[in-house]
Amino acid sequence: MTDRTHDKTLLAILPKPMGDVVLCTPALRYLKQALPGYRVAWMGGRVAGDLLRGLEWAEVFYDRQGNVYWKRDDWEDRACRGFDGIVMFSNSFRTAWQAWRVGGKKRIGYQRDGRSCLLTDGVAVPRMVGGNLPVSMIDYYGHLAERTAGVLGGDVDIPLDSKLELAVGREGQAEIEALEQGWQLQPDDKLAGLVVGGAFGPSKLWPAERYGELADWLTEEGFKPILIVAPDEVGIAQEVVRQAKSRLYTLSESPVSLHGLKALIQRCRLMAGNDTGPAHIAAAFGVPMVTLFGPTDPRWTATDYTGEARLRVNVDCGPCQQKQCVTDHRCLLQLRVADVQQAVRKVLTDSHKMQWNSDQPVDERFSVYQERYRSLADDQGVIHKQFYPRLKREGLDHLEGVFRYQQGEALTKPGLGYRERIRIELNTDKADPVVIYLKRFGRPPLKERIGRYLTHRTPLAIGAYDFSMAQRLARIGVAVPRPIAWGGDYDGWGERRSFAMIEELPRGQALSRLLSGEEPDRHGYRLLEDKRELTRQLARLAAEMHGGGYCHRDLYLCHVFLCKDRQDEEFLALIDLQRVFQPRYNFWRWRVKDLSQLCYSARQFASRTEMMRFMHDYLERNRLDQEDKKLVRAVYAKARRIEKRQLRKQREQQSR
């Protein structure tokens, strides 16, 4: 046996949920690759121990009490203590307390749940205004692994591969062979796993009658449907069996161990069902899959697996992250069996294209639930994952690099003060040029900081506010520029500096310039020739923003852009998001101000009839009641006051 008594040792404390353990496997593999001089041990529950058995990235697995659950042959039997480093993928305070008691020289973990004082090297949680930013757990754990490699002197230049990975042992294969014999299945039978349950709660469950209808359709397509349920989900499985007309195989009648479950999922030709741990196991084995999302945010479990179709309906109350639905379960009830059937056909047709691709192109239009973000290299902000390699080459992947950056086109504008605006064009050989705008902010004046508090704005960095508002508005259906990154730092006086990066809107021009004829290629936009549709879309933009409880301090046409994507589909987008806020009081006043600013800036291009049509579209009514008429009168009166004020300012400037 090789003498390893002087090797350095690293302990990785694993998360508890089954799905999180699977999503942690890329980070565990990275640790073994980036720290070749370390012997790696894992600690977790028995579920994690059975899931990860067979992988070659650890010498020993300890249970939560420090007892050896399984080990490699050349690992010395010794007490679970005295590690050179401990990385905590579990977020609990108890985990940090346990790591402190074990005696790790370096204790690395996320600064959350009141455990920062127990960490020697804390890592900031990705944040935006109003709470944590939903990031994929693959990226969440991966960034922690990268920071661990940096703290322990590892090779930080190794790229982190996001591929999920599991192994099936002999005991699992033997168990599934016995199960197939009991079910009288043949080796060439096409198995389809249906994940009909979920430990999260009943709000995550698709109706049993729809699973029954889907199972009948799969049977007609030549599949053998298998209901994959936990031991405590017998009732759910029985209801699906009762609803189905064809024969179903269910694990509630023939339970298997976790080893057998891995082997069974690996044997399947298709997986469909709720967003749960078995779905992540299927991704690890490269099984074509269709995942249904209801109350949970799909960004938390996003992967780079191209063999998965993710189905979700955008509802005003979701994603709520609630275990019990407090409304009518509309997020899942609006997912039809036909939608799942169509997705199944797609993943089976594209099965030859299935791969793990971490460099997938992003759509031209910002879609909040399809974007991937990760932490900056120095933890002082977040950055879009697909843009990260390009920005890293420019030195823009960390806060100091952003503020040292001297290239790009500086954009001057009156009244910027402590702000800078830089236009940056990123050119690569493999992708189209990308234009982003970098906004750098110095320390805000005391008067502005006080004003931000008084108007109920966030105490976080100004760059974070820009980034967060783009996320919030996109969630309620308002088109905005794609936020790329934000970062900032603080001192004893509060915010010291911050930045925000946003992507340029696709072929976008200010609506005021297009309508006034200042833009020479204005004839390329169809909406300019269809004023009725343009009015309707402008009214919808304002209604969606106000319906979400947000207002814009300067909602003039110069802050509304007419854009065109690759499919030549035209849409209106809102810019200057620093001026967007959510008033807690007197919402009526701010709404009147927004609408009057639109009316004032459109007075040269629209007749009074078109303005009234705008109000009808905004209110979604053919006939206005007394409250609606009151709003219209207030908007017109405010627009006249704005016009008088502007005329007075022009006369004063001319007199000077």
N, C-alpha and C positions, 0 to 999 in steps of 0.2 A: 504494500500500500504506500502511496506517495505521502511523504511527510508534509502535512498542511497545517501544522500547529501554529505557524507564524502568519498564515494568510489572514487578510482583513475580512471581516464579516459584515453583511448587510441584512437587516431584517425588514421585510415588507409586510405591514399589517393590512389585511385585505378588507374590502367592504363586505357587508353582510348579505344584501339581496343577490339572488342568483344572477339576474341580468347584469348587475353592476360588476360582478366578478368576471363575467365573460367580456364586458366592455373594458375591463382593466388589463386584459391579456396583452395588448400592444405595448402598454407601459412596462409590464413585467419583462417582456422579451427585450425591450430597449435597455432596461437596467443591466441585464446580463451581458448585452453587447457593449454597452458604454463603460462598464466597470469590470474589465477582464481580470483585474487583480483581486476581486472580491468574491468570497463564497456567499451565495445568496440563500436566505431562508425565508419562508413564508409563514404567516400566522393568520388563522381565520377559523371560521366554523367548519363543521363537517361537510356542509354543502359545498363550500369552497374547496375543501380537500378532495372530495370526490370529483368535482368538476375539473380540477387542474391536474389530477393524477395522470401521469403519462407524458407530461411536458418536461422538457429537458433544461428548464431555466432555473431550477432550484435544487439544492442538495437535501433539504429537509422541510417538512411541513409540521408546524406546531398548531395544536388546537388553542382555544382561547385561554386555557389554564396552563399553557406552557408545556403540555405533554406531546411527545413525538407521535404524530399520526401516521406518517410514512416518511421514508428517508432513502437517500442514495446509499450504496454500499460503503463508500469511503468517507462518510460523515461521522465524526467522532461523537459518541454519546456523551453529552455534557448538558449542564443546566442551561435554560434559556435566559442567558444574561450576558452582559459585557460585550454587546455588539458595538462595532466601530461606527455604524450608522443605522438609524431606524427611520424609515419613510412610512408615513401614515396615509394610506389611501382611504381609510375610514375617517369620517368627519366628526366623530363623537368626542366629547370631552373625556369620556372614560378611556378611549384609545390613547390619548395623549398622557393621561395619568398612568396608564399601564406602561407606556414607553419610558416615562420618567422613572418608574420603579424598576424597570428592567436594567436601566443604567446605560442607555446608548450615549455615546460621546457626541454624536450629532443627531438631533431629532428634527426631522423635516416634515412639515405638514401645512395645510391651509390654515390661515388665521381666521378661525370662526368658532362659534359655540363656546366662547370664553376661555379658550385653551392657549392663547398666544403666549402666556407667561410660562408655559411648560415646553415651549419649542425653542430650540437654539437657532433655527433658521426657518422663520415663518414665510409663507408664500401668500400674497394677497389674492383674495377671491375676485374673479372677473365681475365688475360691477357696472351698472349704469344708473341713471337717476331713478329712484324709487325702488331699488333692490338689486339683487344679483342678476347678471345677464345670463339667460339660458344658453349654455354652450354644451356641445356634445360631451358626454362623459369620456369618450375616447380622448378628446382634446384636453379635457379637464385633468384626467389622470396622466396623460402624456406630458403636459407641461410640468406637473409635479415631478415626474420621472426625470425630465430634462434638468430641472433645478437641482434635483438630488445628485445627478451626475456632475453638475458644476460644483456643488459644495464638496463632494468627495474626491474631486480631482480626476474625473473620468473624461472620456473622449466625447466632448459636447458637439463635435462636428458630424457625428453619425446621425443620419436622418431618421425620424421616427416613422415607422411603417404602421399604418392604421389597420392592418389586416387582423381580424379576430382569428383566434386559433385554439382548437381543443384537440384532444386525442381520445381514441376509443381503445380500451384494453381487451384482453382475452375474456375476462369475466363478463364484460358488457356484450361482447359478441356471442358468447355462449347463452346468455340470458335471452337475447333477442331471437336466437335460433329456436330456443325452447318455446318462446311466445308464438312465433310463427307456426310452429308445429301444432300448438294448441288451437290456433285460429284456422288451421288448415290453409295457410297461404303458400303460394308457390314462389320460388326465387325470382321469377320474371313478372310478378304482380306489381302494378304501379300503386304505391302507397301515397296517400295524401293525408298529412297531419292537420287536424283542425284544433287550434288552441282556443277552446270555448270558455275557459275560466280565467282567473287572474287574482293574485293575492292582493292587488291594490285596493279593490273594493267593487261593489256592484255597479258603480257609475261607468266602469270600463267594459261592461259586458254588452255585446251585440245581442239582440233578441234571439231566443232559442229557436223560434219558428223560422227565422231567416237562416240560421245555421242548418236546420233540417232541410230547407229548400236547397241550400248550397250543396249539402251532402248528396241529395238526390241527383242534382245536376252533375256532380263529379262522378257519381256512379255510372250515369249515362255516358260520360266521357271515357269510361274504362278505368277509373281509379277505385281503389279500396279505401274509403274514408276511415280514419282512426281519430277518435276523440282523445286529445291529450289533456288530461286533467290531473290535479293534485288529489291526494287521498281525501281531503275535506271538501271536494267539489263533486261528490257523487250525485247530489241533487241536480246540479246543472247538467251533468252528462245524461241523467235519466230523462230530463225534460227535452233535450235535443233528440234523443233516441225516440221518444214518444211522438215528436213532431215530424220525424223523417219517415218516409215510406220504404226506403231501401235498408239493407242491412248495414249497420255501423259496428265497428270494433271500438271498444272503449277501454282505457286504462283503469277506469273505476272498477271494472270487473276483473281485470287481469293486471294488477299493479306491478310496476317494475322499480328497480332501484335507479339511482341517478346514473350509474354506469349503463344500465340497460336503456334508459331514456336517451342518452347520447347516441347509443348504437341505433336505436329506432329512428331517431331524427335523421341521422346520417343515411339511413336506408330509404327515407322518403324521397319521392320525386317532386313533391310540392308541399309547401306549408302555407296555411292561411289562418288568420285569427287575430286575437288581441295583442297589444304591445306588451309582451311579458317575457320572462326569462327564456322559455323554449324558443321564442322567435329569434333571440340573439344566438342561441345554440345553433339554430338552422343557418344563420348567416355565417357562423364560424365554419360550418361544413359545406358552404357553397350551395345550399339548397334553394331553388327558386321559391320566392315567398311573396305573399301579399299581407300587409300589416294594416290593421284598422285602428285609427286614432280617434278617441273621443275626448275625454276631459284632460288628457295629458298633453303637454307641449312636445311635439315631435323633435324639437331641437335638442332635447336632453339625450335622446338615443340615436341621433343621426350618425350614420356610418358612411363609408365610401364604397359600400357594396352595391354594384350596379344591377344585381339580380333581385333587388327588392322593389316592389311597387308599394308606395305608401298612400293610403286613402284617408282623406280628412275633409270635413265640411267646415267652412269658416262661419261660425255663429257668433252673435254678439256677446254671448255669455262665456265663451271659451277662448283658450283652454283654461278651465277653472281650477284644475288640480285638486278637485274635491272628490272624496271617496263616495259620497252619496250625492246624487243629483238633486238639486233643490228646485228645478224647473220641470221641464217635460222631456229630458233626455234627447233633445233635438240633435245634438252633435252626432249621435250614432244612429238615431232613427232616420235621419236623412240619407244615410248610406244604404243604398238599395242592393239587393242581391245581384241585379244586372250590372252594377258598378264593379262588384267583386268579380263577377264572371269575366267581364271585359279585361280587368287587370290580370286575372289568371291567364287568359289567352295571350296577353302581351308578354308576361314573364316566361311563359313556356315557348313562345315563338322566338324570343330574344335570348334563349338559354345559352346559345353559343357565344353571346357577347358578355356573359357574366364575368366580372373581374373586380379586383379591388383597385380603384382608381382615385387617388387623393388629389388629382389635378383636374377635376371636372370643370368645364367652363361654366360660368354663372350666366344666368339669363340677363338680357339687357335691362329689363325692368326689375326693380327691387321688390322681392317677395320675402317678407320677413321670416316666414317659416321654412324657407329653403336655403337660408344663408348660414354659413359656418364661421364662427369667431373663436379666437384663442387669445391667451394673454400675450402682451408684449414680452420681449426677452427679459426685461428688467422688472416685470410685474406691475409697472406703473401705468397700465391701461390695457386696452384690447385692440385686436387687429383682425381683419377679415382673413380667414385661412387661405382662400384661393389667391389673395393678393400678397400674402406674406413672403413667398420666395422672391418676387420682383422687388418688393420694398426692402427686403433684407439686402439685396445686392446694391441698393442705393444708400444703405446705412440708415434706413428709416424704420427699423424694427424695434427701436428703443428710444426713450425720451431724450437722452443727450444727443443721439444722432439726429433726431428731428430738429432740435434747436441749433445744431451746428450746420445743418444743411444750407448751402448757399447757392444751389443751382436753381433751375426753373425760372419762370417769368414772374417777376414781382408785379402785382396788380395794385395800383394806387386808387384810392377813393377818399373823398372828403369825409372827415369825421371818424377815421379809423382809430385814432388815438393810440392806445397800447396794443392794437391788433395789427397783424400782418396777414396778407393774402398772397399765396404763391400758386401759380399754375404749373403743374408738373406733367410731362408726357412720358409715360413709361413704354419703351419699345422693347420687344423681345422677338426672337426668331420664330417661336412657336405660337405666338398669339397676336391678335390685332393690337395696335397701339391703344393704350388706356390713358385717359386724361383724368387726373384727380386734382382737387383744390385743397391745398394745405392752409389751414387757418391757425396762426400762432397767437396766443394771448399772453400778455404780461400780467403783472399783478393789477387787479381791478382797483380803481380809485375807491376810497372809503365811501363816498357818496353812492356809488353804484352798488357796492356790496350791501349797504343798508337798504337801498331800494329793492334789491333782489329778495331780501328777507321780507320786506313790507308787502311786496306783491306775491308772496307765497311761492317764490321760486326756490330752487334747490341751493344748499350751501356747497354742493360739489363743484368741481371745476367747470368753467364755462364750456370747454370742449366736450365734457360729458353731457352737458345739457343739449348741445347741438346733436350729438350722437343719439341720445335717448329720445328726443322728440321725433327723429326720423323713424325710430323703432315703433313708437307709440302711434304715430299717425298712420304708418303702413298697416298696423294691426286693425285699424278701423276702416281701411279701404282708401285712404288718401294717398295718391301717388306722390312720392318724394324722391330726391336723389339718394342713391345707395350710400349709407355711411360705411366708410372703410376702416377708420381707426379713431381712437381718442386716447389721450394720456395726460397726466398732470402730476404735480407734486406740491407739497405744502411745507410751511414752516410755522413758527410760533405766531405769525400774523395772519395765518390762513393760507389761502391759495397763493402760490408763488408764480406759477406759470402753468399753462395747459395748451393743448392743441386738439384740433379735429381735422380729419380728412374725409372728404366726400367725393364721390365719382361724378363726373360730368354727365348730365342728362343726355340720352341718345338723341342726336339731331334736334336739340331743343333751342327755341328762341323765345324771348319774352313776348307775351301776347300783345303788349302795348306797342312794341316795335313792329310786329307783323301787321297789326290792324292799321297803324299809321302809315305804312308803306316805307318805313325806314330800312327794312330788310329786303335786299334785292331778290332773294329766291323765295319770296312769300308765296308764289304761285304753286309751289310744290306741295302745299298743304290743302287737302280737300276740305277740312273743317272751315277754312276761311271762306269757302264758297257756299257753305251750308250754315247760315247764321242760326237757323232754328236748332240744329244739333249742337252747335257751339254754345248757344245759350243754355241748352239743357245740361251739357256736361259741366259748364261753369257753375250752374246752380247746384248740381250734384256734388261738386267739389266742396262748395261752401256748406251744404247740408250735412255731408259726411263729417266734416271737421266739427261743426257745431253740435251734431248729434253725439259725438264722442265727448263733448264737454270742453272743447278747445276753441280758442280764439287767436286771431293774428293781429298784432298791433298795427300793421301796415298792409292791409289786404288790397293793394292796388294791382292793376293789371300787369305792372312791371314785375311783380312777384309771382305771377302765374305764367308758366312756360308751356308752350305747345310743342310736344315731342313726337317722335316717330321711331318705332322699333324696327328690327330687321324684317319683320313681316309687313312693314309699311302701315301698321296699325297706329293710329294717332290717339294721343291721350294728353290730358292736362295734368301738370304737376306743380306742386307748391314748393317755393324756395324760401330762403332767409328764415330758417327755422328757429334762430335765436329769438325771434319776436313772437313765437307761438307760446302760449301759456294756458293754464287751466284755472280760470278765475273761480274763487270760492264764493265770492259775493257779487251781486249785481250782474249776473250773466246777461240779462236783457240789454244792459247798457253797452257791453262789449260786442254783443251780437249786432246791435244796431250800428255800431261804429264800423264793424267789418263790412256789412252790406252797403252802408252809405259810401264807403271808400271805393267799393267796386262800382257803384252807380256813378260816382263822381268821375272816376278814371275812364268809364265807358261812355260818358256823355257825348263825346265827339263821334262815336261810331255806332251808337244805338239810339233808336227812336224811343219815345215814351211807351209805345205799344210793346216794343221788345223788352223794355225794362219791366213792364208789368208781366210779360210772359216769363221773364226770369223769376219774379217773385212767385208766380203760380208753380213753376217747376221746383223752386226751392222749398215751398210749403207742401208740394205734392197734392194740390187741390185744384179742381176746376172752378169751384166757387169759394170765395173767401168769406169767412165769418167775421164777426166784430173784432175779435182779437187779432186776426190776420190783417184786417184793415188798419187797426191801430199800429201794428208793426210797420206796414207800408208807409203810413203817414210819417212815422218817426224816422224811417230811413230817408225819405225824400227831404224832410226838413233838415236832417243832419247833413245830407249831401249839399244842400244849398248853403249851409253855414260853412262847410269846407271850401266851397267855391268862392264865397265872399272873402274868407280868410286868405286864400291864395291870391286873389286879385289885390287885396290890400298889401300883401307882401311884395307883389310885383311893382306896384306903384311906389312903395317905399324904396325899393332897389333902384328904380328909374330916377327917383328924385335925388339919390345919392350920387 
